[in-house]
Amino acid sequence: MSERERKLLLLFGAAGVILLSLWGYKSFENKRVQIGIDRKAAETALREGQLFLASRDSIMDEIDWLAQHEPEPQASELVPTKLQALASSEASRASMTVKKMDILPDRLIESEQVRRYKFAQVKFTVTGEERNLYSWFDRMHSPSDFRVISEITMSPNREDDSKIDCIVTFDQWFVPLPTNP
């Protein structure tokens, strides 16, 4: 092998070593960047998991309360009638004059078909003194019984300044009876 061939071989060898070094360095850098990205993703997942656990712990008391106080399943046709009778008797007890009471029709939304709870609504138009009206509201609004006041409209009575006309809507949440296929 001549001197020229040896120099050429050394030059190709050096170029090969340099190219392998550059390729190794680039591979190392890409791997380091990928590890950094994976680490950030893992840290983000850890933070999200910690937030999830914290929110779970914050609502666990509510879940336990719901498990203890959940109402028994009832027929969907009976709940509005019972709610109307209760509101009417409580209005009489509070010395309110009931002008009109209506059972509002079901508002069945497609997504509501898969929900566990349904609700019944009744609407009352009453007249009475302010103190009695608030007393009636206080007895009827009972979240622990899954019953709330969803809408109130008050206006002064035209004939008697000491009385208030009120239109109020009560909602009663309930578990419907299971449907048999």
C-alpha positions as CSV (number, residue, x, y, z in Angstrom):
1,M,0.0,0.0,0.0
2,S,1.4,3.3,-1.0
3,E,1.8,6.4,1.1
4,R,-1.0,8.1,-0.7
5,E,-3.4,5.2,-0.2
6,R,-2.6,5.1,3.5
7,K,-3.3,8.9,3.8
8,L,-6.6,8.5,1.9
9,L,-7.5,5.6,4.2
10,L,-6.7,7.6,7.3
11,L,-8.7,10.6,5.9
12,F,-11.8,8.3,5.2
13,G,-11.3,6.8,8.7
14,A,-11.2,10.2,10.3
15,A,-14.2,11.3,8.4
16,G,-16.1,8.2,9.5
17,V,-15.2,8.8,13.1
18,I,-16.3,12.4,12.8
19,L,-19.6,11.4,11.2
20,L,-20.2,8.7,13.8
21,S,-19.5,11.2,16.5
22,L,-21.9,13.8,15.0
23,W,-24.6,11.1,14.6
24,G,-24.0,9.9,18.2
25,Y,-24.2,13.5,19.5
26,K,-27.4,14.2,17.6
27,S,-29.0,10.9,18.8
28,F,-28.0,11.8,22.4
29,E,-29.5,15.3,22.0
30,N,-32.8,14.0,20.5
31,K,-33.0,11.4,23.3
32,R,-32.4,14.1,25.9
33,V,-35.1,16.3,24.5
34,Q,-37.6,13.4,24.3
35,I,-36.8,12.5,28.0
36,G,-37.4,16.2,28.9
37,I,-40.8,16.2,27.1
38,D,-41.8,12.8,28.7
39,R,-40.8,14.2,32.1
40,K,-42.9,17.3,31.6
41,A,-45.9,15.2,30.5
42,A,-45.4,12.9,33.6
43,E,-45.3,16.0,35.9
44,T,-48.4,17.4,34.3
45,A,-50.2,14.0,34.7
46,L,-49.1,13.9,38.4
47,R,-50.4,17.4,39.1
48,E,-53.7,16.5,37.4
49,G,-53.9,13.3,39.4
50,Q,-53.3,15.3,42.6
51,L,-56.0,17.8,41.7
52,F,-58.4,15.0,41.0
53,L,-57.7,13.4,44.3
54,A,-58.1,16.7,46.1
55,S,-61.5,17.4,44.3
56,R,-62.6,13.8,45.1
57,D,-61.8,14.3,48.8
58,S,-63.7,17.6,48.8
59,I,-66.9,16.1,47.4
60,M,-66.6,12.7,49.2
61,D,-68.8,14.1,52.1
62,E,-71.5,15.1,49.6
63,I,-71.3,11.6,48.0
64,D,-71.7,10.0,51.4
65,W,-74.6,12.3,52.3
66,L,-76.3,11.5,49.0
67,A,-75.9,7.7,49.6
68,Q,-77.6,8.1,53.0
69,H,-80.4,10.4,52.0
70,E,-81.3,9.3,48.5
71,P,-85.0,9.1,48.1
72,E,-86.8,5.8,47.3
73,P,-87.9,5.4,43.7
74,Q,-91.3,6.8,43.0
75,A,-93.8,6.7,40.1
76,S,-93.3,9.7,37.8
77,E,-97.0,10.3,37.7
78,L,-97.4,10.6,41.5
79,V,-94.6,13.0,42.4
80,P,-96.1,16.2,40.9
81,T,-99.4,15.5,42.6
82,K,-97.8,14.9,46.0
83,L,-95.7,18.1,45.5
84,Q,-98.8,20.1,44.6
85,A,-100.7,18.8,47.6
86,L,-97.8,19.6,49.9
87,A,-97.3,23.1,48.6
88,S,-101.1,23.7,48.8
89,S,-101.3,22.5,52.4
90,E,-98.2,24.5,53.4
91,A,-99.7,27.6,51.7
92,S,-102.9,27.2,53.7
93,R,-100.9,26.7,56.9
94,A,-99.0,29.9,56.1
95,S,-102.3,31.8,55.6
96,M,-101.6,32.3,51.9
97,T,-104.5,32.7,49.4
98,V,-103.9,30.3,46.5
99,K,-105.2,31.8,43.3
100,K,-103.9,29.2,40.8
101,M,-101.8,26.1,40.9
102,D,-100.5,24.1,37.9
103,I,-98.5,21.0,37.4
104,L,-96.0,21.8,34.7
105,P,-95.4,19.2,32.0
106,D,-92.2,17.2,31.9
107,R,-89.4,18.8,30.0
108,L,-87.7,15.6,28.7
109,I,-84.4,16.4,27.2
110,E,-82.6,13.6,25.2
111,S,-79.6,13.6,27.6
112,E,-82.0,13.4,30.5
113,Q,-83.1,9.9,29.6
114,V,-79.8,8.5,31.0
115,R,-79.8,10.6,34.2
116,R,-80.6,8.9,37.5
117,Y,-82.9,11.7,38.7
118,K,-85.9,13.4,37.2
119,F,-87.8,16.3,38.5
120,A,-91.4,17.4,38.8
121,Q,-92.5,21.1,38.8
122,V,-95.5,22.8,40.1
123,K,-96.3,26.5,39.7
124,F,-98.4,28.5,42.3
125,T,-99.9,31.9,42.1
126,V,-100.6,33.1,45.7
127,T,-101.3,36.3,47.7
128,G,-100.4,36.9,51.3
129,E,-98.4,38.9,53.7
130,E,-94.7,39.1,53.2
131,R,-93.8,37.4,56.5
132,N,-96.2,34.5,55.7
133,L,-94.8,34.2,52.2
134,Y,-91.2,33.9,53.4
135,S,-92.4,31.3,56.0
136,W,-94.0,29.3,53.2
137,F,-90.8,29.5,51.1
138,D,-88.7,28.4,54.1
139,R,-90.9,25.3,54.6
140,M,-91.0,24.4,50.9
141,H,-87.4,25.0,50.0
142,S,-85.8,21.9,51.4
143,P,-82.7,20.6,49.6
144,S,-82.3,17.7,52.0
145,D,-85.7,16.5,50.7
146,F,-84.5,17.2,47.1
147,R,-87.1,20.0,46.8
148,V,-86.2,23.6,45.7
149,I,-87.7,26.8,44.6
150,S,-86.5,27.4,41.1
151,E,-88.4,30.6,40.2
152,I,-90.0,33.4,42.2
153,T,-91.8,36.5,40.8
154,M,-93.2,38.9,43.4
155,S,-95.2,42.1,42.9
156,P,-97.4,44.3,45.2
157,N,-101.0,43.4,45.5
158,R,-103.2,46.0,43.7
159,E,-106.1,45.9,46.2
160,D,-104.1,45.6,49.5
161,D,-100.7,47.3,50.0
162,S,-99.9,44.9,53.0
163,K,-100.0,41.9,50.7
164,I,-97.8,40.5,47.9
165,D,-98.8,38.6,44.8
166,C,-96.3,35.9,44.0
167,I,-95.8,33.3,41.3
168,V,-93.5,30.6,42.5
169,T,-92.2,27.3,40.9
170,F,-91.2,24.4,43.0
171,D,-89.0,21.5,41.8
172,Q,-89.0,18.1,43.3
173,W,-86.1,15.8,42.3
174,F,-86.8,12.1,42.5
175,V,-85.6,8.7,41.4
176,P,-88.1,7.2,38.9
177,L,-89.2,3.6,39.2
178,P,-87.2,1.3,36.9
179,T,-88.8,0.7,33.6
180,N,-89.4,-3.0,32.8
181,P,-88.4,-4.0,29.2
